[in-house]
Every structure is written in structure tokens, then in C-alpha cells.
Amino acid sequence: MSEASRLVIRPLAASDEADWRRLWTGYLDYYETKLPETIYATTFARLLAGGPKEFRGRIALLDGKAVGLVHFLFHRSSWKVEEVCYLQDLFTDPSARGHGVARALIEQVYAEADAAGCPSVYWFTQDFNATARLLYDRIGVLTPFVRYVRPTPYSTPPVASQGTVIRPLRASDEAQWRALWQGYLTFYETTLPEDVTAATFARLLSDDPDEMRGRVADVGGRLVGMVHYVRHRHCWRDEKVTYLQDLFALRETRGTGLGRALIEEVYREADAGGTPMVYWLTAKDNATARRLYDRIGVLTPFIEYDRPE
């Protein structure tokens, strides 16, 4: 019997709870993390729920024994018309390593992302996780991005107005927002089709809590900066988390505290929305931005991988 025929990947079932708990505990132990029983119960229930904004869970069986798991979800991105797939948790029992379990789990996520019409898949790993990266370098593409998180605790100061107002994006801002958006994309040497820009602007104006949200820095009617963020589920938390995806300020405003003010506005919004954990990515070599991020955030050991195009 071939290795592939001995290995089965399927959706989690209610009857898998004991095996899932054993595997997830092994995963959390690797990260030296303990979570309360309420998170175990809530996360398992969400993995079974099948809602469009909930996590999905798949379990790997080798010769009938549960030996691996993967959790993933779909969420909005300002750089895509369709959603993107975030592969959050991946674990193989040490006794089953070397049998292609982890690769099969990732490829299952790729297949499900394709089926959902959301082929972009990303995940994080610690930069020193050499064992995992041997696989990821074969099945994924290492990006130049590192991850920051909001410090805990972090007391966001009140807004101090000095002629700059940070406010929600409005329909009448479209022309100025497009100019800022283009400046941001130019910095990343990226171009996006018109349908993505139009869809992103429309989503930023939406009242749907699952859509992107946008805030702009306004100086007397002139927009000089912007920030976009989205909230999504997280297996390790009861509440959602806030992903700060895009941040940009005009060059002439740099050094004035505008970037910090935009991030702290997201912190305030995260607190107000009950999603106080905030994270964002930046290019490892973005020294200018990282001088600010090192003061207002915490650099994590996590780097990002993407599915190859």
C-alpha cells in the first residue's frame, strides 16, 4: 500500500474532539502556550460550525489514526476582489513525521482555497523554525515581511488635534483616497487592476462588520494619510483580532507623528470593537517604518509565507 493510500485528509467531525484536543495541545505546547478550556470548547465548536466567516478544520488520518490537523479561514483583503485564505494552525504528531502529512494538509488547504475561488493562501512561522521551513520553502514562497503586534498592555492616548483630523473614509473622498492608494502601491512597486481598486473603495465604505474599514488623516479638507484594517476570527481567542493591512502617509508629513496617530486610531477602533489584539506586516528592510513600529508595536519572530502563484 502506498503512503498516499494510507493517508486520509477529511473535515473535522464531532467524534474527533478527543483526537483534536490531543493534537492541538501538542501544537500549543510547541509554542509554549496554554489556553483556557473556554477557548478549546469555543474553537472546536467554530471549526464544526461551517459558517462562511468561521475557521475550518481538517484532520489527517494515517492508517486510521489521527496524526495531524490544519485550521484556516477566508477574510477580506484590500489587494484582492476575492477573499484570501489564512492558514493559521498546522501540526503533525511527531510519531508521524516524514510521511508527508504536513504537505498533504497544506495541499488540502490549497485545494479548498481554489474551490472557494480564493486561491491566495498565506501563513506565518517563526523564523528559527528550521524543520518546518524545509517544507515551506518547497511548497510556499517566503515573503520579505515580518509581523508586528500591539503591545500588551498599551494605553492609547486621547486624540490631540493639531489641525489634523483622523476620521472614517467618505464617498466624497474617492479622488484623494485613490491618490494616496496609488502612492502606497508605488512604494511597494505594485500595480492593481481597476476592479480591485473600485471594490476596495466600496468595501471601505460598507457598514458590514466583515468588510475592510478605512480611516483617513484630513488637514483642512486635504487627505494626507490613510489606514485600512479588517477583523477576523482567530483560533486562539474568543474574540476576533484586527489585521492592520495598509498604512500610508504623504512624504511631506513624515516625522510629524501622523503614522503613529493612524495606528493609534486603529488601536482605539480595535478596543471599541472588542478586538484589542492588532497585528500588521512590514517589509524587513523598511527601516523608516520600523523605527516607528519598534516604538508603538512589538516585533514578533514570525515571518510570512505565501502560496506560489
C-alpha positions as CSV (number, residue, x, y, z in Angstrom):
1,M,0.0,0.0,0.0
2,S,1.4,3.4,-1.0
3,E,1.9,6.2,1.6
4,A,-0.8,8.3,-0.1
5,S,-3.4,5.5,0.2
6,R,-2.6,5.2,3.9
7,L,-3.2,8.9,4.5
8,V,-6.7,10.4,4.6
9,I,-7.5,14.1,5.0
10,R,-11.1,15.0,5.9
11,P,-13.2,17.6,7.7
12,L,-13.3,17.5,11.4
13,A,-16.3,15.7,12.9
14,A,-17.8,16.0,16.4
15,S,-16.5,12.5,17.1
16,D,-12.9,13.8,16.6
17,E,-12.9,16.0,19.6
18,A,-10.6,13.9,21.8
19,D,-8.1,13.4,19.0
20,W,-8.3,17.1,18.0
21,R,-7.7,18.2,21.6
22,R,-4.6,15.9,21.8
23,L,-3.2,17.3,18.6
24,W,-4.0,20.9,19.3
25,T,-2.4,20.6,22.7
26,G,0.7,19.3,21.1
27,Y,0.7,22.3,18.7
28,L,0.2,24.8,21.6
29,D,2.9,23.0,23.6
30,Y,5.3,23.6,20.8
31,Y,4.6,27.4,21.1
32,E,4.8,27.2,24.9
33,T,1.2,28.4,25.1
34,K,-1.6,27.4,27.4
35,L,-5.2,28.3,26.6
36,P,-8.2,28.0,28.9
37,E,-10.9,25.4,28.5
38,T,-13.3,28.0,27.2
39,I,-11.1,28.6,24.1
40,Y,-10.8,24.9,23.4
41,A,-14.5,24.5,23.6
42,T,-15.3,27.6,21.5
43,T,-12.7,26.9,18.9
44,F,-13.8,23.3,18.4
45,A,-17.4,24.4,18.1
46,R,-16.5,27.1,15.5
47,L,-14.4,24.6,13.5
48,L,-17.6,22.4,13.2
49,A,-20.0,25.3,12.6
50,G,-19.1,25.7,8.9
51,G,-20.1,29.4,8.8
52,P,-18.5,31.5,6.0
53,K,-16.5,33.6,8.4
54,E,-15.6,30.9,10.8
55,F,-12.5,28.7,10.9
56,R,-12.5,25.4,9.0
57,G,-10.7,22.4,10.4
58,R,-9.2,19.3,8.6
59,I,-7.7,16.3,10.3
60,A,-5.2,13.8,8.9
61,L,-5.5,10.1,9.5
62,L,-2.6,7.7,8.9
63,D,-3.7,4.1,8.9
64,G,-6.9,5.3,10.7
65,K,-5.0,7.1,13.5
66,A,-5.4,10.9,13.8
67,V,-1.9,12.3,13.3
68,G,-2.3,15.9,12.1
69,L,-4.6,19.0,11.8
70,V,-4.9,22.2,10.0
71,H,-7.1,25.3,10.6
72,F,-7.8,28.0,8.1
73,L,-10.3,30.8,7.2
74,F,-11.1,33.2,4.5
75,H,-11.2,37.0,5.0
76,R,-11.2,40.2,3.0
77,S,-8.0,41.8,1.6
78,S,-7.7,45.3,0.1
79,W,-5.4,43.9,-2.6
80,K,-7.9,41.4,-4.0
81,V,-11.5,41.3,-5.2
82,E,-11.9,37.8,-3.8
83,E,-11.1,36.9,-0.2
84,V,-7.7,35.4,0.8
85,C,-7.1,32.3,2.8
86,Y,-5.2,32.4,6.1
87,L,-3.7,29.1,7.2
88,Q,-3.3,29.7,10.9
89,D,-2.6,26.3,12.6
90,L,-0.7,23.3,11.2
91,F,0.5,20.4,13.3
92,T,1.7,16.8,12.7
93,D,2.2,14.3,15.6
94,P,6.0,13.7,16.0
95,S,5.4,10.0,15.5
96,A,4.0,10.6,12.0
97,R,6.6,13.0,10.7
98,G,8.3,12.0,7.5
99,H,5.2,10.6,6.0
100,G,4.1,13.7,4.0
101,V,1.3,14.6,6.5
102,A,2.1,18.3,6.7
103,R,2.5,18.7,2.9
104,A,-0.8,16.9,2.4
105,L,-2.6,19.2,4.9
106,I,-1.2,22.3,3.2
107,E,-2.2,21.0,-0.2
108,Q,-5.7,20.3,1.1
109,V,-6.0,23.9,2.1
110,Y,-4.7,24.9,-1.4
111,A,-7.4,22.8,-3.0
112,E,-10.2,24.2,-0.7
113,A,-9.0,27.7,-1.5
114,D,-9.3,27.0,-5.2
115,A,-12.7,25.5,-4.7
116,A,-13.8,28.7,-2.9
117,G,-12.4,30.9,-5.6
118,C,-9.9,32.4,-3.2
119,P,-6.5,30.9,-4.4
120,S,-4.3,33.3,-2.4
121,V,-3.1,31.4,0.8
122,Y,-0.7,32.8,3.4
123,W,0.7,31.6,6.8
124,F,3.3,32.5,9.4
125,T,6.1,30.6,11.0
126,Q,8.8,31.5,13.4
127,D,12.0,32.5,11.5
128,F,14.0,29.9,13.5
129,N,11.6,27.0,12.9
130,A,14.1,25.3,10.6
131,T,12.3,22.0,10.4
132,A,9.0,23.5,9.2
133,R,10.8,25.8,6.8
134,L,12.4,22.9,5.0
135,L,8.9,22.0,3.8
136,Y,7.6,25.6,3.4
137,D,10.5,26.5,1.2
138,R,9.4,23.7,-1.2
139,I,5.6,24.3,-1.0
140,G,5.5,28.0,-0.5
141,V,7.2,31.3,-1.1
142,L,9.0,33.2,1.6
143,T,7.9,36.9,1.5
144,P,10.0,39.8,2.7
145,F,7.5,40.6,5.5
146,V,7.9,40.4,9.3
147,R,5.0,40.7,11.8
148,Y,4.4,43.2,14.5
149,V,1.7,43.1,17.2
150,R,0.2,45.7,19.5
151,P,2.0,45.7,22.9
152,T,0.0,44.4,25.9
153,P,-0.8,46.4,27.8
154,Y,-0.9,49.6,25.7
155,S,-2.8,52.6,26.8
156,T,-3.9,54.6,23.7
157,P,-3.7,58.3,24.4
158,P,-6.6,60.6,23.7
159,V,-6.6,62.3,20.3
160,A,-4.6,65.5,20.3
161,S,-5.9,67.7,17.5
162,Q,-3.3,70.0,15.9
163,G,-5.2,70.7,12.7
164,T,-5.2,67.0,11.6
165,V,-8.5,65.1,12.0
166,I,-8.5,61.3,11.7
167,R,-11.9,60.2,10.5
168,P,-13.8,57.5,8.6
169,L,-13.5,57.4,4.9
170,R,-16.4,59.1,2.9
171,A,-17.7,58.6,-0.6
172,S,-16.6,62.1,-1.4
173,D,-13.0,61.2,-0.6
174,E,-12.6,58.9,-3.6
175,A,-10.3,61.0,-5.7
176,Q,-8.0,61.9,-2.9
177,W,-8.1,58.3,-1.5
178,R,-7.1,57.0,-4.9
179,A,-4.1,59.3,-4.9
180,L,-3.0,58.0,-1.5
181,W,-3.6,54.4,-2.5
182,Q,-1.5,54.9,-5.7
183,G,1.3,56.3,-3.6
184,Y,1.1,53.3,-1.3
185,L,1.2,50.8,-4.1
186,T,4.0,52.6,-5.8
187,F,6.1,52.3,-2.6
188,Y,5.6,48.5,-2.8
189,E,6.3,48.6,-6.6
190,T,2.9,47.1,-7.2
191,T,0.1,47.7,-9.6
192,L,-3.5,46.5,-9.2
193,P,-6.3,46.4,-11.8
194,E,-9.1,48.9,-11.6
195,D,-11.7,46.3,-10.4
196,V,-9.6,45.8,-7.3
197,T,-9.3,49.5,-6.5
198,A,-13.0,50.0,-7.1
199,A,-14.0,47.0,-5.0
200,T,-11.7,48.1,-2.2
201,F,-13.0,51.6,-2.0
202,A,-16.6,50.3,-2.0
203,R,-15.8,47.9,0.8
204,L,-14.1,50.5,2.9
205,L,-17.4,52.5,2.9
206,S,-19.5,49.4,3.8
207,D,-21.3,49.0,7.1
208,D,-20.7,45.3,7.0
209,P,-18.5,44.4,10.0
210,D,-16.8,41.7,8.0
211,E,-15.6,44.2,5.4
212,M,-12.4,46.3,5.4
213,R,-12.6,49.6,7.2
214,G,-10.8,52.8,6.3
215,R,-9.7,55.9,8.2
216,V,-8.0,59.0,6.7
217,A,-6.0,61.9,8.0
218,D,-7.7,65.2,7.0
219,V,-5.9,68.5,7.2
220,G,-8.4,71.2,6.2
221,G,-10.1,69.0,3.6
222,R,-6.8,67.7,2.2
223,L,-6.2,64.0,2.8
224,V,-2.6,63.3,3.8
225,G,-2.7,59.7,5.1
226,M,-4.8,56.6,5.3
227,V,-5.1,53.3,7.1
228,H,-7.1,50.1,6.3
229,Y,-7.9,47.3,8.6
230,V,-10.1,44.2,8.9
231,R,-11.3,42.0,11.7
232,H,-11.3,38.2,11.5
233,R,-11.6,35.1,13.7
234,H,-8.6,33.7,15.5
235,C,-8.4,30.1,16.9
236,W,-6.5,31.2,20.0
237,R,-9.1,33.8,21.0
238,D,-12.8,34.0,21.8
239,E,-13.0,37.5,20.2
240,K,-11.8,38.4,16.7
241,V,-8.4,40.1,16.0
242,T,-7.7,43.2,14.0
243,Y,-5.4,43.0,11.0
244,L,-4.0,46.4,10.1
245,Q,-3.3,45.8,6.4
246,D,-2.4,49.2,4.8
247,L,-0.8,52.3,6.2
248,F,0.4,55.3,4.2
249,A,1.2,59.0,4.8
250,L,2.4,61.6,2.3
251,R,6.2,62.0,2.4
252,E,5.9,65.7,3.5
253,T,4.1,64.6,6.7
254,R,6.6,62.1,7.9
255,G,8.2,63.0,11.2
256,T,5.1,64.7,12.3
257,G,3.6,61.8,14.2
258,L,0.9,61.1,11.6
259,G,1.8,57.4,11.2
260,R,1.6,56.9,14.9
261,A,-1.7,58.7,15.1
262,L,-3.2,56.5,12.4
263,I,-2.0,53.3,14.1
264,E,-3.3,54.5,17.5
265,E,-6.7,55.2,15.8
266,V,-6.8,51.6,14.8
267,Y,-5.9,50.6,18.4
268,R,-8.9,52.8,19.6
269,E,-11.2,51.2,17.0
270,A,-10.0,47.7,18.0
271,D,-10.8,48.4,21.6
272,A,-14.2,49.8,20.7
273,G,-14.9,46.7,18.6
274,G,-13.9,44.3,21.3
275,T,-10.9,43.1,19.2
276,P,-7.9,44.5,21.1
277,M,-5.2,42.3,19.5
278,V,-3.8,44.1,16.5
279,Y,-1.2,42.9,14.1
280,W,0.4,44.1,10.9
281,L,3.2,43.2,8.5
282,T,6.0,45.3,7.0
283,A,9.0,44.6,4.8
284,K,12.0,43.5,6.8
285,D,14.1,46.2,5.1
286,N,11.6,49.0,5.6
287,A,13.9,50.8,8.1
288,T,11.9,54.1,8.2
289,A,8.6,52.4,9.1
290,R,10.3,50.1,11.6
291,R,11.7,52.9,13.6
292,L,8.1,53.8,14.4
293,Y,6.8,50.2,14.7
294,D,9.6,49.4,17.3
295,R,8.2,52.2,19.5
296,I,4.5,51.5,19.1
297,G,4.5,47.8,18.5
298,V,6.3,44.6,19.3
299,L,8.3,42.7,16.6
300,T,7.5,39.0,16.7
301,P,9.7,36.1,15.5
302,F,7.1,35.4,12.7
303,I,7.8,35.6,9.0
304,E,5.2,35.1,6.2
305,Y,4.9,32.5,3.5
306,D,2.6,32.7,0.5
307,R,1.3,30.0,-1.8
308,P,3.3,30.1,-5.1
309,E,1.4,31.8,-7.9
